[in-house]
Amino acid sequence: MLLPSDMLATQSKMLYQLNKYCVERVETRKTATAKAVREVCKVVQTVLHEVEAQEPRFISSLAECNGRYEGLEVVSATEFEIVLYLNQMGVFNFVDDGSLPGCAVLKLSDGRKRSMSLWVEFITASGYLSARKIRSRFQTLVAQACDKCAYRDSVKMMSDTGEVKLRIRDRYVVQITPSFKCAGVWPRSAAHWPVPQLTWPHPNLIVQVKTEGFDLLSKDSVIMHGKQNSMEGDAWVMSFTDVENQLLYGGCRKRCLSILKTLRDRHLDLPGNPITNYHIKTLLLYECEKHPRDAEWEETGIADRINGILLQLISCLQCRRCPHYFIPHLDLFKGKTPASLESASKHVWRLSREILTNSRAFDKL
């Protein structure tokens, strides 16, 4: 049995290892990512300004703010998603009836005429604003812009997808997703959140998150595959990226996420992509509920939180289900093969065992 002095020594050793890992690995990853983001955004901004010149309704919302690009998400070291916010959603009602988990539709408000909408030609006979029609039009515009812009020799439109994806300098892949911001509303399918008996997040933060709202994205979703639903092409995918990031303020939550992302990129970037950074962020949010006190997210507790999240990940991989944080009946492993999930669980177990049993594990990781 470890004496308190031994526990303190072990804790101190692990903290030293983690700090060293952050300096040598995490910061290196962040620097490389920031460089890639600047390179990618320079090209994408040029393409989007060309799109805007052709079609003023698609106004570029990609702008740098306090060293960050609004609407940009790092998917991996070479893959990025940029959300392009569209204007004038006002004449539509947001309808979330649960028929397509994680998706919703925008329907003309009662008595509103199509002609009142900026997006008149993308409204279906039933009065729905079609996500697919808007994306198709945007895809055509982006393809034309790539041929005209100053970077035409280094940017190519990817044609093997229904998404708007660019390959830049044969190195980076960037998905540009048309979107509407839904501020001040909260989806019915996420109405259960937060669970009443939990003490995290703080009530003020809950109000802030629900006021901020969420985004509706025009993108393909594996949830829709195989669904015989007439709304499929018109539906928009709900995204909570901004508010998820808001929830991770305080303590070492973001630092913990950065360490886990680095571990994922270095050791869990597996065939079929069974584990993404989004899975890890989702499990970190669940870990925040299990450990609600800020004291549990201080530097000395990071190793325990990392181990907890890795063990949660193994459990999800073995059960072949990873529930979305805000919409738990939405499975984030949907579309992943059982074999890839099984293989991934073995890789995570090896990584977790190494961290738990070897006090110098982070030297090798």
C-alpha positions in Angstrom: 0.0 0.0 0.0 1.3 3.4 -1.0 2.0 5.8 1.9 0.9 9.5 1.4 4.5 10.5 0.8 4.8 7.8 -1.9 1.6 9.0 -3.5 2.8 12.6 -3.5 6.1 11.5 -5.1 4.3 9.5 -7.8 1.9 12.4 -8.5 4.8 14.8 -8.7 6.7 12.5 -11.1 3.6 12.1 -13.3 3.1 15.9 -13.3 6.7 16.4 -14.4 6.2 13.9 -17.2 3.0 15.5 -18.4 4.5 19.0 -18.4 7.5 17.7 -20.3 5.1 16.0 -22.8 3.2 19.3 -23.2 6.4 21.2 -24.0 7.9 18.6 -26.3 4.8 17.1 -28.1 1.6 19.1 -27.5 3.1 22.5 -28.2 4.9 21.2 -31.3 1.6 19.9 -32.5 -0.1 23.2 -31.8 2.6 25.2 -33.6 2.4 22.9 -36.7 -1.4 23.1 -36.7 -1.3 27.0 -36.4 1.1 27.2 -39.3 -1.2 24.9 -41.4 -4.3 26.9 -40.5 -2.7 30.1 -41.6 -1.6 28.5 -44.9 -5.1 27.0 -45.5 -7.0 30.1 -44.6 -5.0 32.3 -46.9 -6.1 30.1 -49.9 -9.7 29.6 -48.7 -10.2 33.3 -48.1 -9.1 34.0 -51.7 -11.5 31.3 -53.0 -14.4 32.6 -51.0 -13.9 36.2 -52.1 -14.1 35.0 -55.6 -17.3 33.1 -54.8 -18.7 36.3 -53.2 -17.9 38.3 -56.4 -20.0 35.8 -58.4 -22.8 35.4 -55.9 -23.2 38.0 -53.1 -25.5 35.8 -51.0 -22.5 33.6 -50.1 -20.5 36.2 -48.1 -17.2 35.0 -46.6 -17.4 34.8 -42.8 -13.9 33.4 -42.4 -12.1 36.0 -40.3 -9.3 36.0 -37.8 -10.4 37.1 -34.3 -7.9 37.1 -31.3 -5.6 34.8 -33.1 -8.4 32.3 -34.0 -10.4 31.9 -37.2 -14.1 32.0 -36.5 -15.9 28.9 -37.8 -12.7 26.8 -38.4 -12.4 23.4 -36.8 -9.2 21.3 -36.9 -10.3 17.7 -37.7 -6.7 16.4 -37.9 -3.2 17.6 -38.7 -4.1 17.8 -42.4 -7.9 18.1 -42.4 -10.0 21.1 -41.6 -13.6 22.2 -41.7 -14.7 25.8 -42.2 -18.2 26.8 -41.6 -19.6 29.6 -43.8 -22.4 31.4 -42.1 -25.3 32.4 -44.4 -27.6 35.4 -43.9 -31.3 35.7 -43.4 -32.9 32.7 -41.8 -35.6 34.8 -40.3 -38.5 33.7 -42.5 -38.1 30.1 -41.5 -39.1 28.1 -38.5 -36.7 25.5 -37.0 -38.4 22.1 -36.9 -36.7 19.3 -34.8 -39.2 16.4 -34.7 -36.6 13.6 -34.0 -37.3 11.7 -37.2 -33.6 12.2 -38.2 -31.5 12.2 -35.0 -29.0 15.1 -34.9 -30.8 16.8 -37.9 -33.5 19.4 -38.3 -35.4 21.2 -41.1 -36.1 24.8 -41.8 -39.7 25.5 -42.9 -41.2 28.7 -44.1 -43.1 30.4 -41.3 -46.9 30.3 -41.7 -48.1 32.8 -44.2 -44.6 33.7 -45.4 -44.1 33.8 -49.1 -41.2 32.2 -50.8 -40.4 35.6 -52.4 -39.7 37.0 -48.9 -36.6 34.7 -48.6 -33.2 35.5 -49.9 -32.9 31.8 -50.8 -36.2 31.6 -52.8 -35.0 29.1 -55.4 -33.8 26.6 -52.8 -37.2 26.3 -51.1 -39.1 23.0 -51.9 -42.8 22.8 -52.9 -43.5 21.9 -49.2 -41.8 25.1 -48.0 -38.6 23.6 -46.7 -35.2 25.2 -47.3 -33.2 22.4 -48.9 -29.7 22.0 -47.4 -28.6 19.8 -50.4 -29.8 22.4 -53.0 -27.9 25.2 -51.3 -24.8 23.0 -51.0 -25.0 22.0 -54.7 -25.2 25.6 -55.8 -22.3 26.5 -53.5 -20.2 23.6 -54.8 -20.6 24.9 -58.4 -19.5 28.4 -57.3 -16.5 27.1 -55.4 -15.4 25.0 -58.4 -15.5 28.0 -60.7 -13.7 30.2 -58.1 -10.9 27.6 -57.8 -10.3 27.9 -61.6 -10.2 31.7 -61.4 -8.4 32.5 -58.2 -4.7 33.4 -57.7 -4.0 30.0 -56.1 -5.5 27.9 -59.0 -2.3 25.9 -59.4 -2.3 24.8 -55.8 -6.0 24.3 -55.0 -8.3 21.6 -56.5 -12.0 20.9 -55.9 -12.5 17.2 -54.8 -15.1 15.7 -57.2 -15.6 12.3 -55.5 -17.9 13.7 -52.7 -21.2 15.5 -52.3 -19.5 17.9 -49.9 -17.6 21.1 -50.8 -14.0 19.9 -50.3 -10.8 21.4 -51.5 -7.3 19.8 -51.7 -4.7 22.4 -51.1 -1.1 21.9 -52.2 -1.8 18.1 -52.3 -1.3 18.2 -48.6 -4.4 19.6 -46.9 -8.1 18.8 -47.2 -10.6 21.5 -46.3 -14.3 21.1 -46.2 -16.4 24.3 -46.5 -19.9 23.9 -45.0 -22.7 26.4 -45.6 -24.5 27.0 -42.2 -27.1 29.0 -40.3 -26.4 30.2 -36.7 -29.4 29.5 -34.4 -28.9 31.8 -31.5 -31.4 32.0 -28.6 -33.1 28.7 -29.5 -32.4 25.2 -28.2 -33.3 22.0 -30.0 -36.1 19.8 -28.6 -33.9 16.7 -29.0 -31.4 18.2 -26.5 -34.1 19.4 -24.1 -33.0 16.9 -21.5 -29.7 18.7 -21.0 -28.4 19.3 -18.5 -29.5 16.3 -16.4 -31.1 18.0 -13.2 -29.2 16.1 -10.5 -25.8 17.0 -11.9 -23.8 19.9 -10.4 -21.8 20.6 -13.6 -22.0 22.9 -15.5 -22.7 25.9 -13.4 -26.3 27.4 -13.9 -24.8 30.6 -15.4 -22.8 28.6 -17.9 -26.0 26.7 -18.9 -27.8 30.0 -19.6 -24.8 31.2 -21.6 -24.7 28.0 -23.7 -28.5 27.9 -24.4 -28.4 31.6 -25.3 -25.5 31.0 -27.7 -27.5 28.2 -29.4 -26.1 26.0 -32.1 -25.4 25.8 -35.8 -27.3 24.1 -38.7 -24.9 22.7 -41.3 -25.5 21.7 -44.9 -23.5 18.5 -44.9 -23.9 14.8 -45.5 -24.6 12.7 -42.4 -24.2 9.0 -41.9 -27.4 9.2 -39.9 -29.3 9.8 -43.1 -27.8 6.9 -45.0 -30.4 4.2 -45.7 -33.2 6.2 -44.2 -36.3 6.3 -46.4 -37.2 9.8 -45.3 -38.5 12.4 -47.7 -36.8 15.1 -45.6 -33.3 13.6 -46.1 -32.0 16.0 -48.8 -33.6 19.0 -47.1 -32.4 18.3 -43.5 -29.6 20.3 -41.8 -27.1 18.7 -39.4 -27.1 20.2 -35.9 -23.6 21.3 -34.6 -22.7 22.4 -31.0 -19.0 23.0 -31.6 -18.9 26.5 -30.2 -20.8 25.8 -27.0 -18.9 22.6 -26.5 -15.7 24.7 -26.5 -17.3 27.1 -24.1 -18.1 24.3 -21.6 -14.4 23.4 -21.5 -13.2 26.8 -20.0 -11.8 26.6 -16.5 -9.3 24.4 -14.8 -7.1 22.3 -17.1 -9.9 20.9 -19.2 -8.6 22.4 -22.4 -5.1 21.3 -21.6 -6.4 17.8 -21.0 -8.0 17.9 -24.4 -4.8 19.0 -26.1 -2.9 16.1 -24.5 -5.5 13.6 -25.6 -5.6 15.0 -29.1 -1.8 14.7 -29.3 -2.0 11.1 -28.1 -4.8 10.4 -30.6 -2.8 11.8 -33.6 0.4 10.0 -32.6 -1.1 6.6 -31.6 -4.7 6.2 -32.5 -4.9 7.5 -36.1 -6.1 4.1 -37.3 -7.5 2.7 -40.6 -11.2 3.6 -41.0 -10.7 6.5 -38.6 -12.7 4.9 -35.8 -11.5 7.4 -33.2 -11.7 11.1 -34.0 -10.8 14.2 -31.9 -14.6 14.8 -31.7 -15.1 11.5 -29.9 -12.4 12.5 -27.4 -13.9 15.9 -26.8 -17.3 14.3 -26.3 -16.0 11.9 -23.7 -14.1 14.7 -22.0 -17.5 16.5 -21.6 -18.9 13.4 -19.9 -15.8 13.2 -17.7 -16.6 16.8 -16.6 -20.0 15.6 -15.4 -18.4 12.8 -13.5 -15.9 15.1 -11.9 -17.8 18.4 -11.5 -15.5 20.2 -9.1 -12.8 22.6 -10.5 -10.4 21.1 -8.0 -10.6 17.8 -9.9 -9.3 19.6 -13.0 -6.2 21.1 -11.5 -2.7 20.1 -12.8 -2.4 17.3 -10.2 -5.5 15.6 -11.4 -4.9 15.6 -15.2 -3.3 12.1 -15.3 -6.4 10.7 -13.5 -8.8 12.5 -15.9 -6.8 11.2 -19.0 -7.0 7.7 -17.7 -10.7 8.0 -17.0 -11.4 9.3 -20.5 -9.3 6.5 -22.1 -11.2 3.9 -20.1 -14.5 5.4 -21.1 -13.3 5.3 -24.7 -12.5 1.5 -24.4 -15.9 0.9 -23.0 -17.6 2.8 -25.9 -15.5 1.0 -28.5 -16.4 -2.4 -27.0 -20.1 -1.5 -26.8 -19.8 -0.1 -30.3 -21.7 3.0 -29.2 -20.5 6.6 -28.4 -23.5 8.8 -27.5 -23.4 12.5 -28.6 -23.1 14.8 -25.5 -26.2 16.9 -26.2 -28.2 14.3 -28.2 -27.4 10.9 -26.5 -29.6 8.9 -28.9 -27.3 10.0 -31.7 -24.4 7.4 -32.0 -21.1 9.0 -33.0 -19.8 5.5 -34.1 -22.6 5.2 -36.7 -21.0 4.1 -40.0 -17.8 2.7 -38.4 -17.2 -1.1 -39.0 -17.3 -3.5 -36.0 -13.8 -4.7 -37.0 -12.3 -1.1 -36.9 -13.9 -0.5 -33.5 -12.7 -3.8 -32.1 -9.1 -3.1 -33.3 -9.3 0.5 -31.9 -10.3 -0.8 -28.5 -7.2 -3.0 -28.4 -5.0 0.0 -29.4 -6.5 2.2 -26.7 -6.2 -0.5 -24.1 -2.5 -0.9 -24.8 -2.0 2.9 -24.6 -4.0 3.1 -21.3 -2.1 0.2 -19.8 1.2 1.8 -20.7 0.2 5.1 -19.0 -1.2 3.3 -15.9 1.8 1.0 -15.3 4.8 2.9 -16.5 5.6 6.2 -14.6 7.9 7.2 -17.5 5.3 6.3 -20.2 5.1 9.9 -21.6 8.8 9.8 -22.5 8.0 7.3 -25.2 4.5 8.6 -26.2 
